[in-house]
Amino acid sequence: MRVGAYAMVGGGSVLLEDIPPYMLVTGGYRPPVCGLNRIGLMRAGFSEESRRALHKSYRLLYKTGLSLNEAIDEMKKQLAGVREVEVLIGFLENRGGRAVASGRCQN
């Protein structure tokens, strides 16, 4: 299990899957990805352009119904050249067969 850079993980979380970079997960057992860590990214000085591209990446991964590989392909097509998106894609492609946390947030 890996936690990507700038991900925010709720206290008391029991993580069994990889948490992609820049994402926000709630606490609990196998917490889902509930969004982008917007506040953390703003505090860390990420540009508005980067934050928008990451938000679009989040939506492709968790809100469109695409498979993981399809979402990665769409990110490559739509968001090529955005460094932070390339980091996210690299994390997802190099997971070594590990599962990635789902996006079935209850909120």
C-alpha positions, 0 to 999 in steps of 0.5 A: 500500500502506498500513499501518494504525495500531497494526499490527505488521509483522515485519522484512524484510517485503515488503508489496504489500497493505494491512495493516489497523489493529491487525493482526499480520503476519509477515515475508517476501514478502507476509506474511499477517495472523496475528492481532491485535497484542494486546501493542501494543494493551495497551501502548498502553492500549486497553481490554479491551472494545476489544481484544475487539471488535477480536479479534471483527473479526479473526475475522470478517475472517480466520476465518469464510470471509466475503468482505471486504464480508460481514465489514464488514457483520457488523462494522457489525451486531455491533460498532457503536459501538466506535470502534476497529472503526469505524476498522478499517471505515473503513480497509477501505472506503476502500482505493481498490481496493487489496488487503488482506493475506490471513489465511493464516498458517502458524502 
